[in-house]
Amino acid sequence: MKYKLICMDIDGTLLNDNKELLPQVKQSLLDVAKRGVHIALASGRMPAGVDNIEKELGIQCIKICNAGTYTILDNECIAAEYLSLSVMENIYKEFAEKNNIPLWIFKEQEWFVTGVDKYVEREISIIHHQPQIVKMEDIIKEWTDEKIHPNKLLIASNPEMIQKIYKQIKQKMDIDIACSSPTFIEIFSKGVSKGTALQNVCNKLNIDIKDSIAFGDQELDISMIEAAGVGIAMGNAIQELKEKADFITKTNNEAGIAYALEYYFKE
């Protein structure tokens, strides 16, 4: 089979635990890109946080951002999904405000937060982008008047609190959520995922999704692993994802992407 698209998560997959792009991983992607294979970055990160990685790779990439809700191809948005303002308000009041946790709000290229804590500060240091600090009542009024909606929401806290809130949201609300790390819950519209975003990209490029390879490590990546022709779990992936993968590669600290690409693209 001639693979035509490589799609990969960023944190915990493409990057090692120190948020570094290992030289052998970069070279392996450059090598397959030279063969005409499309490279897609699929992340919970906002576009600014994905742009930095694209620049470091030195490859023009398809960018599946905001947990699959905002996709960019050739510098143009080709697909976007949105949450209702009522869901945003409910998530804030029931799960963020009650637990004294800032709510992260992502709208296309923009990032808003209802407060700043150590998790917000860490994200700023990683993606080198400052969020706008907002009051929920103000943004609800403004966006209602202007008919604006968020792509996704995020709650960040310690793993114990994240598991507690995760179960509560699952019980009370009819929306889709997934953990992108032990400290992050990603919240988006029903039926939206990295997997549906991958299918949209394949449709746009006129590629059979069976000719794609996807890499991931967390719950947020499962839909993409299942949708791709070949789903690859990193050695550091959660067990649920490993069980659904076609192949388990080395960890993100051991250049797992390079190891798998050498296997699948050997002459």
C-alpha positions as CSV (number, residue, x, y, z in Angstrom):
1,M,0.0,0.0,0.0
2,K,1.2,3.5,-0.8
3,Y,0.4,5.7,2.1
4,K,-0.5,9.3,1.2
5,L,-1.2,11.0,4.5
6,I,0.5,10.9,7.9
7,C,-1.6,12.5,10.7
8,M,-0.2,12.9,14.2
9,D,-0.9,14.3,17.6
10,I,1.7,16.7,18.9
11,D,2.1,16.6,22.7
12,G,3.1,13.1,23.9
13,T,3.4,11.9,20.3
14,L,5.4,14.1,18.0
15,L,7.2,15.9,20.9
16,N,9.0,14.2,23.7
17,D,8.2,14.9,27.4
18,N,10.4,18.0,27.3
19,K,8.3,19.4,24.4
20,E,11.2,18.8,22.0
21,L,11.1,17.6,18.4
22,L,13.8,14.9,18.3
23,P,16.1,15.2,15.2
24,Q,15.4,11.7,14.0
25,V,11.6,12.3,14.1
26,K,12.0,15.5,12.1
27,Q,14.2,13.7,9.6
28,S,11.8,10.8,9.2
29,L,8.9,13.2,8.4
30,L,11.1,15.2,6.0
31,D,11.9,12.0,4.2
32,V,8.3,10.9,3.7
33,A,7.2,14.4,2.8
34,K,9.8,14.3,0.0
35,R,8.0,11.3,-1.4
36,G,4.9,13.4,-1.7
37,V,3.2,12.2,1.5
38,H,0.9,14.9,3.1
39,I,1.7,15.7,6.8
40,A,-1.1,16.7,9.2
41,L,-0.7,17.9,12.7
42,A,-3.8,17.0,14.8
43,S,-3.8,18.7,18.2
44,G,-5.9,20.1,21.0
45,R,-3.7,23.1,20.6
46,M,-5.0,26.3,19.1
47,P,-3.6,27.3,15.7
48,A,-0.8,29.5,17.1
49,G,0.5,26.5,19.1
50,V,0.4,24.3,16.0
51,D,2.1,27.0,13.8
52,N,5.2,26.8,16.0
53,I,5.6,23.1,15.4
54,E,5.0,23.4,11.6
55,K,7.7,26.0,11.5
56,E,10.1,23.8,13.4
57,L,9.4,20.9,11.2
58,G,10.1,23.0,8.1
59,I,7.2,21.2,6.3
60,Q,3.9,22.8,5.1
61,C,1.4,20.9,7.2
62,I,-2.4,20.4,7.3
63,K,-3.3,21.7,10.8
64,I,-6.2,20.1,12.7
65,C,-6.5,22.4,15.7
66,N,-8.7,22.9,18.7
67,A,-9.3,19.1,19.2
68,G,-10.5,18.6,15.6
69,T,-12.9,21.5,15.5
70,Y,-10.9,23.9,13.3
71,T,-8.9,22.6,10.3
72,I,-6.5,24.7,8.2
73,L,-5.3,23.6,4.7
74,D,-3.1,26.0,2.6
75,N,-3.7,28.7,5.2
76,E,-7.5,28.5,4.8
77,C,-10.0,27.1,7.2
78,I,-11.6,24.1,5.5
79,A,-13.8,22.9,8.4
80,A,-15.0,24.4,11.6
81,E,-17.4,23.1,14.3
82,Y,-19.0,25.1,17.1
83,L,-20.6,24.8,20.6
84,S,-23.7,26.6,21.7
85,L,-23.3,29.6,24.1
86,S,-25.7,27.9,26.5
87,V,-23.3,24.9,26.7
88,M,-20.4,27.2,27.3
89,E,-22.3,29.0,30.1
90,N,-23.4,25.8,31.7
91,I,-19.9,24.3,31.7
92,Y,-18.6,27.4,33.3
93,K,-21.2,27.6,36.0
94,E,-21.5,23.9,36.8
95,F,-17.9,22.7,36.5
96,A,-15.4,25.6,36.3
97,E,-16.8,28.3,38.6
98,K,-18.0,25.8,41.3
99,N,-14.5,24.3,41.5
100,N,-12.7,27.6,41.2
101,I,-11.1,26.6,37.9
102,P,-10.6,28.9,34.9
103,L,-12.5,27.9,31.8
104,W,-10.5,28.0,28.6
105,I,-12.4,29.1,25.5
106,F,-11.2,28.6,22.0
107,K,-12.7,30.4,19.0
108,E,-10.9,29.8,15.7
109,Q,-7.5,31.6,16.1
110,E,-8.3,33.1,19.5
111,W,-7.9,31.9,23.1
112,F,-9.9,33.3,26.1
113,V,-9.7,32.4,29.8
114,T,-11.9,33.3,32.7
115,G,-8.9,33.4,35.0
116,V,-5.2,32.6,35.2
117,D,-3.7,29.7,37.2
118,K,-0.6,27.5,36.9
119,Y,-2.1,25.5,34.0
120,V,-2.8,28.6,32.0
121,E,0.7,29.9,32.7
122,R,2.3,26.6,31.6
123,E,0.3,26.6,28.3
124,I,1.5,30.2,27.7
125,S,5.1,29.1,28.1
126,I,4.6,26.2,25.8
127,I,2.8,27.8,22.9
128,H,4.1,31.4,23.4
129,H,0.7,32.9,23.0
130,Q,-1.2,35.0,25.5
131,P,-4.9,34.4,26.1
132,Q,-7.5,37.2,26.6
133,I,-8.9,37.3,30.1
134,V,-12.7,37.6,30.1
135,K,-15.7,37.6,32.3
136,M,-18.3,35.0,31.4
137,E,-21.2,37.4,31.6
138,D,-19.5,39.9,29.3
139,I,-18.5,37.3,26.6
140,I,-21.9,35.7,26.6
141,K,-23.6,39.1,26.0
142,E,-21.1,40.1,23.3
143,W,-21.2,36.8,21.5
144,T,-24.9,36.6,21.7
145,D,-25.2,40.0,20.0
146,E,-22.6,39.1,17.4
147,K,-23.8,35.5,16.9
148,I,-20.3,34.1,17.7
149,H,-19.7,30.7,19.1
150,P,-16.7,28.8,20.5
151,N,-15.1,25.8,18.8
152,K,-14.2,24.1,22.0
153,L,-13.7,24.5,25.8
154,L,-11.1,23.2,28.1
155,I,-10.8,22.6,31.8
156,A,-7.4,22.1,33.3
157,S,-6.7,20.8,36.8
158,N,-5.0,18.1,38.8
159,P,-5.7,14.5,37.6
160,E,-8.1,13.7,40.6
161,M,-10.3,16.8,39.9
162,I,-10.2,16.1,36.2
163,Q,-11.6,12.6,36.7
164,K,-14.3,13.9,39.0
165,I,-15.4,16.6,36.5
166,Y,-15.1,14.2,33.6
167,K,-17.7,11.8,35.2
168,Q,-20.0,14.7,36.1
169,I,-20.1,16.1,32.6
170,K,-20.7,12.6,31.2
171,Q,-23.6,12.1,33.5
172,K,-25.2,15.5,33.1
173,M,-24.6,16.8,29.5
174,D,-25.1,15.5,26.0
175,I,-21.8,16.7,24.5
176,D,-18.5,15.0,23.6
177,I,-15.5,15.2,25.9
178,A,-12.1,13.6,26.0
179,C,-8.9,13.9,28.0
180,S,-5.9,15.0,26.0
181,S,-3.7,14.6,29.1
182,P,-4.3,13.6,32.7
183,T,-4.8,17.3,33.5
184,F,-6.9,18.4,30.5
185,I,-10.6,17.8,29.6
186,E,-11.4,18.9,26.0
187,I,-15.1,19.7,25.4
188,F,-16.6,20.0,21.9
189,S,-19.9,19.4,20.0
190,K,-21.5,16.0,19.7
191,G,-20.0,13.9,16.9
192,V,-16.9,16.1,16.4
193,S,-13.5,14.5,16.8
194,K,-10.0,14.2,15.4
195,G,-11.4,11.2,13.5
196,T,-14.1,13.3,11.7
197,A,-11.5,16.0,11.0
198,L,-9.2,13.4,9.5
199,Q,-12.0,12.2,7.2
200,N,-12.7,15.8,6.2
201,V,-9.0,16.3,5.3
202,C,-9.0,13.1,3.2
203,N,-12.2,14.1,1.4
204,K,-10.6,17.5,0.6
205,L,-7.4,16.0,-0.7
206,N,-9.3,13.2,-2.5
207,I,-7.4,10.6,-0.5
208,D,-9.0,7.3,0.6
209,I,-8.8,7.3,4.4
210,K,-7.4,3.7,4.2
211,D,-4.2,5.3,2.8
212,S,-3.6,7.3,5.9
213,I,-1.5,6.6,9.0
214,A,-2.3,8.2,12.4
215,F,-0.3,8.5,15.6
216,G,-1.6,9.2,19.1
217,D,-1.2,8.7,22.8
218,Q,-4.3,9.9,24.6
219,E,-8.1,9.5,24.7
220,L,-8.5,12.5,22.4
221,D,-6.6,10.5,19.7
222,I,-8.7,7.3,19.8
223,S,-11.2,8.4,17.1
224,M,-8.3,9.3,14.8
225,I,-6.5,6.0,15.4
226,E,-9.8,4.1,14.6
227,A,-10.5,6.2,11.5
228,A,-7.1,5.9,9.8
229,G,-6.0,3.1,7.6
230,V,-3.3,2.4,10.1
231,G,-3.7,3.5,13.7
232,I,-0.4,3.6,15.7
233,A,-0.2,4.0,19.4
234,M,2.9,5.5,21.0
235,G,4.7,3.3,23.5
236,N,3.6,5.8,26.2
237,A,0.0,5.8,25.1
238,I,-2.9,5.0,27.4
239,Q,-4.0,1.3,27.5
240,E,-7.4,2.0,25.9
241,L,-5.7,3.5,22.8
242,K,-3.1,0.7,22.6
243,E,-5.9,-1.8,22.5
244,K,-7.5,-0.1,19.4
245,A,-4.2,0.4,17.5
246,D,-2.9,-1.6,14.6
247,F,0.7,-1.1,15.7
248,I,2.4,0.0,18.9
249,T,5.6,1.9,18.4
250,K,8.3,3.2,20.8
251,T,7.6,6.0,23.2
252,N,7.7,9.7,22.3
253,N,11.0,9.9,24.2
254,E,12.4,7.1,22.0
255,A,11.5,8.7,18.6
256,G,8.5,6.4,18.2
257,I,7.3,8.1,15.1
258,A,10.6,7.6,13.3
259,Y,10.6,4.0,14.3
260,A,7.1,3.3,12.9
261,L,7.7,5.3,9.7
262,E,10.9,3.3,9.0
263,Y,8.8,0.1,9.4
264,Y,5.9,1.3,7.2
265,F,8.0,3.0,4.5
266,K,10.8,0.6,4.2
267,E,11.8,0.0,0.6
